[in-house]
Each structure stands twice: as C-alpha cells, then as structure tokens.
Amino acid sequence: MPVEALLARRLELLGLPPLTGVRVTDNRSVMVSLSPRGVLSIHRGYGWASDRVLKAVVRFVAPHVPRARRRAAEREILAFHPEEHAPPLSPGQARRPRAPDRPRAGDAEKIRRLEALFAAFNRDHFDGRLPVLPIRLSGRMRTRLGQLCLRHGSGAPYEITLNRRHVDGHGWAEAADTLLHEMVHLWQHASGHAVDHGRAFRRKAAEIGIAAAARRAVRPGQARRAARLD
C-alpha cells in the first residue's frame, strides 16, 4: 500500500476528523500542517511512526483541542524525526529541486529598511543581544506573514523570511510588527527557550507590545483578516 494511503488509513483509525485529503511531503521545515481547505500535509517518514506519535498528529489538527494539549501534541510530533525512518526515494520518485525564489525589483531597498528596523528593535527591545540574521522577501508564502527559519537537525536560526505580498500590501507598520514577532522567536532561541508560541513567547510579546498569538489580524485595504505567523 502506498505510504500516503497507509498514513491516511492509520490516522483515520486513530480518530482523525474528516478532512479533504492527506498529502505526503518531504518538507523538513514543516513536518505537519493543515491547510484552510482541510488538506493535511505530513512528512512521509511518519508512515513509520508509532501509533502514539500519530495520535499526537490527530490531537494537533483536531478542532477545539485545549492549547496545552495541542502544545504537548506538537512536542510529541517534533520528538520523532521522520527523515531518519523513511527509506530513500528511488530516482524515479525523487522530485526535481524547486527553483529558487527570485528577487524582485525594489527588494533590495525594502530589505535595507527591514534591516534598519531590525537594528532599532534589537537595540530598543533586546539590549542589542540578538544575532543579526539575513532577511529575505518571499513571493511563495501564502498563509504565513513571516517565518524564523531554523536549520534542520541543529535547530539554529539562519534567516528571517517575510511575505513580499504582506510587506507590499499591508504597509510598513504591519511589516514591522511581523518582523518584531519573528525577533521574539529569535530571542527565544538565543535565551534557551523552545521556539514556539508558548508562555515565554507570550510574556516577551506582551512586554514589547505586540500580539502574543500565532495569528494576527492584518488590514488589506479596508477589511481585516487573520493571517498566520511562524
């Protein structure tokens, strides 16, 4: 049985709520995610996980799960390293590497402005103690406003990525809030905390005056909608 069908069947038997579909990926930065349309994306290595780990996946994506239980499920999911269990892809299965996200005209000036904001925020809110990371604009982000990128294996931060549409469409005040959100995650790592939206994140976010949540309402034009921050 293909691993995609096997995973879908195992998750269903463990109580997975009805979804649009299950999609197997090789994405090492986002092991498990649920799209707004109800498609579960999960690393194929979870096909070799125990029922205990897959029960954690079910809890993580189920609606109305208390925050503490969802965080515990996330820890259980991330404690399993799926890439260590999945057999190598055959040459016929291997996907072509994705083409790099090309810079656009005007990106350099926007990045210089974001770098200046980073330096000011680092000085004003973090006593200048955060390591300086490259900042990149992405045209591929759809549901995220920004992301602190962590290296696979070591978990070390290597880049802050912001959604180009967000920067262009929502204005600099919103973009600055997103950058500061990702800098709180960087502070978590530098301070020895888990990089998440838990108690340490909420405490520091409240201290510096930003939304202490994984989603934030942004204003495209005159309407407000919730968007995801990582």
C-alpha positions in Angstrom: 0.0 0.0 0.0 1.4 3.5 -0.9 2.6 5.4 2.2 0.1 8.1 1.5 -2.9 5.7 1.7 -1.3 3.8 4.6 -0.9 7.1 6.6 -4.4 8.2 5.8 -5.8 4.9 6.9 -3.8 4.8 10.2 -4.8 8.3 11.1 -8.4 7.6 10.3 -8.4 4.6 12.6 -6.8 6.7 15.3 -9.6 9.2 15.2 -8.6 11.8 12.6 -11.5 14.1 11.9 -12.9 14.2 8.4 -10.6 16.1 6.1 -10.4 16.9 2.4 -7.3 14.8 2.0 -3.9 13.7 3.2 -0.8 14.8 1.3 2.7 13.2 1.9 5.6 15.6 1.6 9.4 15.6 2.1 9.3 19.1 3.7 11.8 19.1 6.6 10.9 22.5 7.9 7.1 22.0 8.3 6.5 18.3 9.3 2.7 18.5 9.8 0.4 21.3 8.6 -3.3 21.6 7.9 -4.4 23.9 5.0 -7.5 26.1 5.2 -9.2 23.7 2.8 -8.7 20.8 5.2 -5.8 19.0 3.5 -3.3 17.5 5.9 0.3 17.7 4.7 2.6 15.3 6.6 6.2 14.2 6.1 6.2 10.7 4.6 8.5 9.5 7.4 5.5 9.5 9.7 4.4 6.4 7.9 7.0 4.6 10.1 5.9 6.3 13.4 4.2 4.6 16.3 0.5 4.9 17.0 1.4 7.2 19.9 3.0 9.7 17.6 0.2 9.6 15.1 -2.3 10.1 17.9 -0.4 13.3 18.6 -0.9 14.3 15.0 -4.6 13.7 15.4 -4.8 15.8 18.5 -2.7 18.6 16.9 -5.1 19.0 13.9 -8.4 18.3 15.7 -10.6 21.3 16.3 -11.3 22.6 19.8 -8.3 21.0 21.4 -7.1 22.9 24.5 -3.9 24.9 23.9 -1.9 22.9 26.5 -2.9 19.6 24.9 -2.1 21.0 21.4 1.4 22.1 22.5 2.0 18.7 24.1 1.0 17.0 20.9 3.3 19.3 18.9 6.3 18.4 21.2 5.5 14.7 20.6 5.3 15.2 16.9 8.7 17.0 16.7 10.4 14.5 19.0 10.0 12.0 16.2 12.5 12.5 13.3 10.7 11.2 10.3 13.6 11.7 7.9 15.6 9.2 9.9 12.9 6.5 9.3 11.8 7.0 5.7 13.7 4.9 3.2 15.5 7.0 0.5 13.4 7.9 -2.5 14.2 6.0 -5.7 15.5 8.1 -8.7 12.0 7.8 -10.2 10.4 9.1 -7.1 12.7 12.0 -6.3 11.3 15.4 -7.1 13.2 18.0 -9.0 14.6 20.7 -6.8 12.4 23.7 -6.6 13.7 26.7 -8.5 14.9 29.5 -6.1 12.6 32.3 -5.3 14.0 35.1 -7.5 14.4 38.6 -6.0 12.2 41.3 -7.5 12.8 44.9 -8.4 12.7 47.0 -5.2 13.5 44.1 -2.9 17.0 45.5 -2.0 15.6 48.8 -0.7 12.8 47.0 1.3 15.4 44.7 2.8 17.6 47.6 3.8 14.6 49.2 5.5 13.8 45.9 7.3 17.5 45.6 8.4 17.3 49.1 9.8 14.2 48.2 11.7 15.8 45.0 13.0 18.8 47.0 14.3 16.5 49.5 16.0 14.2 46.8 17.6 17.3 44.9 18.7 18.6 47.9 20.5 15.3 49.1 22.0 13.7 45.7 23.0 16.5 43.2 23.3 19.5 45.2 24.5 21.3 44.6 21.2 21.8 40.9 22.1 20.1 39.2 19.2 22.4 37.8 16.5 22.0 39.6 13.2 20.4 37.3 10.5 19.8 37.8 6.8 16.3 39.0 5.9 14.6 37.7 2.8 11.4 38.5 1.0 9.4 35.5 -0.3 6.8 35.5 -3.1 5.8 31.9 -2.3 4.3 32.4 1.1 0.5 32.1 1.0 -0.8 31.7 4.6 2.2 33.0 6.5 3.2 36.6 7.1 6.7 35.7 8.2 9.0 32.9 9.5 12.1 32.5 11.5 13.9 29.8 9.5 15.7 27.1 11.6 18.3 24.6 10.3 17.2 21.0 10.1 19.0 19.0 12.8 20.7 21.7 14.8 17.6 24.0 15.1 19.9 27.0 14.7 18.2 30.1 13.1 19.7 31.1 9.8 17.3 33.6 8.2 14.1 35.7 8.7 11.7 35.5 5.8 8.8 37.9 5.3 5.9 37.5 2.8 6.5 40.0 0.0 2.8 40.5 -0.5 2.4 41.3 3.1 5.1 44.0 3.0 3.8 45.5 -0.2 0.1 45.2 0.6 -0.3 45.8 4.3 2.1 48.7 4.9 5.2 49.2 7.0 3.6 49.3 10.4 2.2 45.7 9.8 5.5 44.6 8.3 7.4 46.0 11.3 5.0 44.0 13.7 5.7 40.8 11.8 9.5 41.4 11.9 9.3 42.0 15.7 7.2 38.8 16.1 10.0 36.8 14.4 12.6 38.6 16.5 10.8 37.3 19.6 11.3 33.8 18.3 14.9 34.6 17.7 15.1 35.9 21.3 13.6 32.6 22.4 16.3 30.6 20.7 19.1 32.9 22.0 17.7 32.6 25.5 17.4 28.8 25.5 13.6 28.7 25.2 11.7 26.5 22.8 10.8 28.4 19.6 7.0 28.3 19.9 4.1 30.5 20.9 4.1 29.3 24.5 4.4 31.1 27.8 7.9 32.6 27.2 6.8 34.0 23.8 3.6 35.4 25.2 5.4 37.1 28.1 8.0 38.7 25.9 5.5 39.7 23.2 3.3 41.5 25.8 6.4 43.2 27.3 7.3 44.8 23.9 3.7 45.5 22.8 2.9 43.0 20.0 0.2 40.5 19.6 1.0 37.4 21.7 -0.5 34.9 19.3 0.3 32.7 16.3 -2.2 34.6 14.1 -2.8 38.3 13.7 -5.5 40.4 12.1 -4.0 42.4 9.2 -5.7 45.1 7.1 -5.6 44.5 3.3 -7.3 47.7 2.1 -10.3 48.3 4.5 -11.0 44.7 5.6 -9.3 42.8 8.3 -8.4 39.1 8.2 -6.4 36.8 10.3 -3.0 35.6 9.0 -0.5 33.2 10.3 2.8 34.0 11.8 5.6 31.4 12.4 
